[in-house]
Amino acid sequence: MRPLQISADTALKLAEALNIPLEQVMHLPQHILIQKLVELERKEANENKA
């Protein structure tokens, strides 16, 4: 499996937001990364409502 085709800046932001190591972000399967991003977005939306 090849690394995701995202910029280094984006990878750093994702690693920080998801609280996982940068290397793990780069090697996540795309469908799992999308799932984690959806979870993160839902969490932020819930925090903004409160």
N, CA, C and O atoms as a GROMACS GRO file, in nm:
protein
  200
    1MET      N    1   0.085  -0.117   0.000
    1MET     CA    2   0.000   0.000   0.000
    1MET      C    3   0.090   0.124   0.000
    1MET      O    4   0.185   0.132   0.077
    2ARG      N    5   0.058   0.217  -0.086
    2ARG     CA    6   0.139   0.339  -0.094
    2ARG      C    7   0.086   0.445   0.002
    2ARG      O    8  -0.032   0.444   0.036
    3PRO      N    9   0.173   0.536   0.045
    3PRO     CA   10   0.129   0.643   0.137
    3PRO      C   11   0.024   0.731   0.072
    3PRO      O   12   0.014   0.738  -0.051
    4LEU      N   13  -0.054   0.798   0.155
    4LEU     CA   14  -0.157   0.888   0.106
    4LEU      C   15  -0.094   1.002   0.027
    4LEU      O   16   0.019   1.043   0.054
    5GLN      N   17  -0.166   1.052  -0.069
    5GLN     CA   18  -0.118   1.163  -0.150
    5GLN      C   19  -0.171   1.295  -0.091
    5GLN      O   20  -0.258   1.360  -0.148
    6ILE      N   21  -0.115   1.331   0.023
    6ILE     CA   22  -0.152   1.456   0.090
    6ILE      C   23  -0.024   1.532   0.120
    6ILE      O   24   0.085   1.475   0.126
    7SER      N   25  -0.038   1.662   0.139
    7SER     CA   26   0.080   1.744   0.167
    7SER      C   27   0.131   1.719   0.308
    7SER      O   28   0.058   1.668   0.393
    8ALA      N   29   0.254   1.754   0.332
    8ALA     CA   30   0.314   1.738   0.464
    8ALA      C   31   0.240   1.823   0.567
    8ALA      O   32   0.220   1.781   0.681
    9ASP      N   33   0.199   1.942   0.526
    9ASP     CA   34   0.123   2.030   0.615
    9ASP      C   35  -0.008   1.966   0.658
    9ASP      O   36  -0.044   1.967   0.776
   10THR      N   37  -0.078   1.910   0.561
   10THR     CA   38  -0.205   1.843   0.590
   10THR      C   39  -0.183   1.724   0.681
   10THR      O   40  -0.260   1.702   0.775
   11ALA      N   41  -0.079   1.647   0.655
   11ALA     CA   42  -0.049   1.529   0.736
   11ALA      C   43  -0.021   1.569   0.881
   11ALA      O   44  -0.068   1.503   0.973
   12LEU      N   45   0.054   1.677   0.901
   12LEU     CA   46   0.083   1.724   1.036
   12LEU      C   47  -0.044   1.768   1.108
   12LEU      O   48  -0.063   1.736   1.226
   13LYS      N   49  -0.130   1.840   1.038
   13LYS     CA   50  -0.256   1.885   1.099
   13LYS      C   51  -0.344   1.766   1.136
   13LYS      O   52  -0.405   1.764   1.243
   14LEU      N   53  -0.349   1.666   1.048
   14LEU     CA   54  -0.430   1.547   1.076
   14LEU      C   55  -0.375   1.470   1.195
   14LEU      O   56  -0.451   1.425   1.281
   15ALA      N   57  -0.243   1.454   1.200
   15ALA     CA   58  -0.182   1.381   1.311
   15ALA      C   59  -0.213   1.450   1.443
   15ALA      O   60  -0.243   1.385   1.543
   16GLU      N   61  -0.205   1.582   1.444
   16GLU     CA   62  -0.234   1.657   1.565
   16GLU      C   63  -0.382   1.647   1.602
   16GLU      O   64  -0.416   1.625   1.719
   17ALA      N   65  -0.469   1.662   1.505
   17ALA     CA   66  -0.613   1.660   1.531
   17ALA      C   67  -0.660   1.521   1.575
   17ALA      O   68  -0.746   1.509   1.662
   18LEU      N   69  -0.604   1.416   1.514
   18LEU     CA   70  -0.645   1.280   1.546
   18LEU      C   71  -0.566   1.221   1.662
   18LEU      O   72  -0.597   1.112   1.711
   19ASN      N   73  -0.461   1.294   1.705
   19ASN     CA   74  -0.377   1.250   1.816
   19ASN      C   75  -0.312   1.113   1.789
   19ASN      O   76  -0.312   1.024   1.874
   20ILE      N   77  -0.258   1.100   1.668
   20ILE     CA   78  -0.185   0.979   1.630
   20ILE      C   79  -0.053   1.019   1.566
   20ILE      O   80  -0.041   1.131   1.515
   21PRO      N   81   0.047   0.931   1.567
   21PRO     CA   82   0.177   0.965   1.507
   21PRO      C   83   0.166   0.995   1.358
   21PRO      O   84   0.082   0.939   1.288
   22LEU      N   85   0.252   1.084   1.311
   22LEU     CA   86   0.253   1.124   1.171
   22LEU      C   87   0.270   1.004   1.078
   22LEU      O   88   0.203   0.995   0.975
   23GLU      N   89   0.359   0.913   1.114
   23GLU     CA   90   0.383   0.795   1.029
   23GLU      C   91   0.256   0.712   1.013
   23GLU      O   92   0.230   0.655   0.907
   24GLN      N   93   0.179   0.705   1.120
   24GLN     CA   94   0.055   0.627   1.115
   24GLN      C   95  -0.047   0.695   1.023
   24GLN      O   96  -0.120   0.627   0.951
   25VAL      N   97  -0.051   0.827   1.026
   25VAL     CA   98  -0.143   0.901   0.938
   25VAL      C   99  -0.110   0.871   0.792
   25VAL      O  100  -0.200   0.846   0.712
   26MET      N  101   0.017   0.873   0.759
   26MET     CA  102   0.058   0.855   0.620
   26MET      C  103   0.028   0.716   0.567
   26MET      O  104   0.015   0.697   0.446
   27HIS      N  105   0.016   0.618   0.655
   27HIS     CA  106  -0.006   0.481   0.611
   27HIS      C  107  -0.145   0.428   0.642
   27HIS      O  108  -0.172   0.309   0.626
   28LEU      N  109  -0.234   0.518   0.685
   28LEU     CA  110  -0.372   0.475   0.708
   28LEU      C  111  -0.439   0.449   0.573
   28LEU      O  112  -0.418   0.525   0.478
   29PRO      N  113  -0.517   0.344   0.564
   29PRO     CA  114  -0.597   0.328   0.442
   29PRO      C  115  -0.691   0.447   0.426
   29PRO      O  116  -0.739   0.503   0.526
   30GLN      N  117  -0.716   0.486   0.304
   30GLN     CA  118  -0.793   0.606   0.279
   30GLN      C  119  -0.932   0.600   0.342
   30GLN      O  120  -0.979   0.701   0.395
   31HIS      N  121  -0.999   0.487   0.336
   31HIS     CA  122  -1.134   0.479   0.392
   31HIS      C  123  -1.134   0.495   0.544
   31HIS      O  124  -1.230   0.549   0.600
   32ILE      N  125  -1.029   0.450   0.610
   32ILE     CA  126  -1.020   0.467   0.755
   32ILE      C  127  -0.991   0.613   0.789
   32ILE      O  128  -1.046   0.667   0.885
   33LEU      N  129  -0.905   0.676   0.711
   33LEU     CA  130  -0.876   0.818   0.732
   33LEU      C  131  -1.003   0.901   0.717
   33LEU      O  132  -1.028   0.991   0.798
   34ILE      N  133  -1.081   0.872   0.616
   34ILE     CA  134  -1.206   0.946   0.594
   34ILE      C  135  -1.300   0.924   0.712
   34ILE      O  136  -1.365   1.018   0.758
   35GLN      N  137  -1.308   0.800   0.762
   35GLN     CA  138  -1.393   0.770   0.876
   35GLN      C  139  -1.349   0.850   0.999
   35GLN      O  140  -1.433   0.905   1.070
   36LYS      N  141  -1.219   0.858   1.023
   36LYS     CA  142  -1.168   0.933   1.138
   36LYS      C  143  -1.196   1.083   1.122
   36LYS      O  144  -1.225   1.151   1.220
   37LEU      N  145  -1.186   1.133   1.000
   37LEU     CA  146  -1.215   1.274   0.976
   37LEU      C  147  -1.362   1.305   1.002
   37LEU      O  148  -1.396   1.410   1.055
   38VAL      N  149  -1.450   1.213   0.963
   38VAL     CA  150  -1.593   1.231   0.989
   38VAL      C  151  -1.619   1.233   1.139
   38VAL      O  152  -1.695   1.317   1.188
   39GLU      N  153  -1.555   1.141   1.213
   39GLU     CA  154  -1.571   1.138   1.358
   39GLU      C  155  -1.523   1.269   1.420
   39GLU      O  156  -1.588   1.324   1.509
   40LEU      N  157  -1.409   1.318   1.374
   40LEU     CA  158  -1.354   1.443   1.424
   40LEU      C  159  -1.448   1.560   1.396
   40LEU      O  160  -1.469   1.645   1.482
   41GLU      N  161  -1.504   1.563   1.276
   41GLU     CA  162  -1.597   1.670   1.239
   41GLU      C  163  -1.721   1.665   1.327
   41GLU      O  164  -1.770   1.770   1.371
   42ARG      N  165  -1.773   1.546   1.353
   42ARG     CA  166  -1.891   1.533   1.440
   42ARG      C  167  -1.860   1.582   1.581
   42ARG      O  168  -1.942   1.650   1.643
   43LYS      N  169  -1.742   1.547   1.630
   43LYS     CA  170  -1.702   1.588   1.765
   43LYS      C  171  -1.695   1.740   1.773
   43LYS      O  172  -1.743   1.800   1.869
   44GLU      N  173  -1.635   1.804   1.672
   44GLU     CA  174  -1.624   1.950   1.671
   44GLU      C  175  -1.761   2.014   1.661
   44GLU      O  176  -1.787   2.116   1.724
   45ALA      N  177  -1.850   1.955   1.582
   45ALA     CA  178  -1.985   2.009   1.567
   45ALA      C  179  -2.061   2.002   1.699
   45ALA      O  180  -2.133   2.095   1.734
   46ASN      N  181  -2.044   1.892   1.773
   46ASN     CA  182  -2.109   1.878   1.903
   46ASN      C  183  -2.055   1.978   2.004
   46ASN      O  184  -2.130   2.031   2.085
   47GLU      N  185  -1.927   2.004   2.000
   47GLU     CA  186  -1.866   2.101   2.091
   47GLU      C  187  -1.913   2.242   2.061
   47GLU      O  188  -1.930   2.322   2.152
   48ASN      N  189  -1.935   2.272   1.934
   48ASN     CA  190  -1.981   2.406   1.896
   48ASN      C  191  -2.125   2.430   1.934
   48ASN      O  192  -2.165   2.544   1.957
   49LYS      N  193  -2.206   2.323   1.942
   49LYS     CA  194  -2.346   2.337   1.981
   49LYS      C  195  -2.360   2.369   2.129
   49LYS      O  196  -2.452   2.440   2.169
   50ALA      N  197  -2.269   2.316   2.208
   50ALA     CA  198  -2.280   2.333   2.355
   50ALA      C  199  -2.241   2.472   2.400
   50ALA      O  200  -2.245   2.501   2.520
   0.00000   0.00000   0.00000
